[in-house]
């Protein structure tokens, strides 16, 4: 039975990892050779594909994506945690209405508000910069909802009262008591926001009109597009694009798993 | 493949006669030659700066924005353009043609940046022309004349109100690329003239297809898929079948479907989906004799998909006439603040003698402007780098002499893309299910177009 379960797990692992492996081997092929069969073994076209990728301003694009994702994560975590703390632990007028509103906005597809958001950013003079792509994450309903639930389940009211009795200020309680307690939740949200902002395509496509500010998904979709799509070069760029995601997942996998299972078992 | 001296002379004479005919009745000067009222010389060749009102190119100072997917083209053209217009800064942004219209529409709705020079790929051109955001290039300050363009491109550059809102970036006329090795084996010759004689019309094409299929034991077919055949057949029937909200789909498509289904039922067309991995791989595998091939195809389709196939290919005109495949128009945004500069750049790149010559030499672009062919005979005769790939056949000359004269451009409306897209949605089913006949397919086609174009009357 144990052997069977190991075999099953091995099979699932192969099925899950094969596309990732193929992405790497495909990056070593000449595009048109990709279609001649399953590219299981590496080929000899990697150098040319790398040259295609680096021919444009790949380093600048990479830096843009990193800037966007890091800034998005930082701002989203801070604001979501603050909203979550306020809704979970304070009693004030219209609190339920605010919570309800937050949940409603989660149900509205991003595309619906896209044009309004672009108009808003233009009115604020932020068109053609990276700011619109970052600021969208400061009003992220899922983040606020997630942190509300996490703080509700993790931070006890008694602990907050003790801190107040000991003379800690309200910001002090938030930064020195609440945030350390919700670290797993924060790292889970950080990973998700990093992943989503890193892969975001539609918003940068609409708001960025200067290729100096292009992010990785836009750059990759524009590789070798004149009459022919250079899939192999795209795969090469993708391989490089997933590196930060892998590093972050490896570093934060323990807290990530804690975060997604938090609240699943009631004591 | 070598041509005798006599043949070269007769070809040269034919070319001369062809362009004399094209230019007949054209009172305008060479490309970009403008009336005196035009504020900008816009073009840069000798013929363009003649008008009394022509401004010194150095006096035009502006920054223009261009969105295009062809980065290499602008990287080459901008420095050349700046030699003549040093004070016009051209900023290009690479935007994929699949995202182009969406990005443009979002920009229009939100009031954010719109480029001064707008590209219209044929897949979305009708919709773009219908947005009413493009300037009429026959009006001031451009005063361009449609007679300066090859006749067949004019319908492709005009909107439903017959306003000329774009100029053709390059001609995208097409014939059929064929495998010389297969042609020799199954047709007994790889000479383009002889092959053309064998497939003069679609009946002859079908008959040859049956013959080849039988000879090869079903291994070699005429075309890789229904969509490839559709491109040819539909492209040959450029006509005004969309008038306002009325789409006469049956009038336009029924003959095409009849022919397509006849060829499908006789088993001379493959089952590959155009653009799919297996379709791309088929160029090298040698299972199909013909592929639709436009001016841009030798480089981007044939050579790219059959990189060891140099000398293995040839080009012939399609049975019963030529057609267009792909193509891009270039327009000026009607609310642009720098129309004069935008037009100067467009005119330099796509119309002027100097710009078109550079584009032809560096990229193999054959422009849509007549004067190019009058002034640059030697470029056509010289051939292109992909001629060797096609067994030494002078492709530019073949396209210009044999393909351009018979081609008709499809007028562009917002429904054009819907009609093509509907076919693309349906044809995989028609490929698989042989029980569907042309009549059933036609009614399905009408339903599909109706569902996508709800405000139109489709019959």
Contacts between the chains, C-beta under 8 A, distances in Angstrom:
chain1	res1	chain2	res2	distance
A	30	B	307	7.2
A	31	B	304	7.7
A	32	B	280	5.8
A	32	B	281	7.6
A	32	B	284	7.9
A	32	B	304	5.7
A	32	B	305	5.0
A	32	B	307	6.7
A	34	B	277	7.0
A	35	B	277	3.4
A	35	B	278	6.8
A	35	B	280	4.8
A	35	B	281	4.5
A	36	B	281	5.1
A	36	B	284	7.6
A	56	B	71	7.5
A	114	B	106	7.1
A	115	B	106	6.5
A	115	B	109	5.1
A	115	B	110	5.2
A	118	B	106	6.5
A	118	B	110	3.8
A	118	B	112	5.9
A	119	B	110	4.9
A	119	B	111	6.5
A	119	B	112	8.0
A	122	B	110	6.4
A	122	B	111	6.3
A	122	B	112	5.1
A	127	B	112	5.3
A	127	B	113	6.7
A	128	B	112	8.0
A	128	B	113	6.5
A	205	B	99	5.7
A	205	B	102	7.3
A	205	B	103	5.8
A	206	B	102	7.8
A	206	B	103	6.3
A	206	B	106	4.3
A	206	B	107	7.6
A	206	B	110	7.7
A	207	B	112	7.4
A	209	B	65	7.7
A	209	B	67	7.8
A	209	B	93	5.9
A	209	B	107	7.3
A	209	B	112	7.1
A	209	B	113	4.3
A	210	B	91	7.7
A	210	B	93	6.4
A	211	B	93	5.0
A	211	B	94	5.6
A	221	B	96	5.5
A	221	B	98	7.9
A	221	B	99	7.2
A	222	B	69	7.0
A	222	B	94	4.8
A	222	B	95	7.4
A	222	B	96	5.2
A	225	B	69	4.9
A	225	B	94	7.9
A	225	B	96	5.1
A	225	B	97	6.9
A	226	B	69	6.0
A	226	B	70	4.8
A	226	B	72	7.3
A	226	B	300	7.3
A	227	B	296	5.4
A	227	B	299	7.6
A	227	B	300	3.5
A	227	B	301	7.5
A	227	B	326	7.7
A	228	B	300	4.7
A	228	B	301	7.6
A	228	B	304	5.5
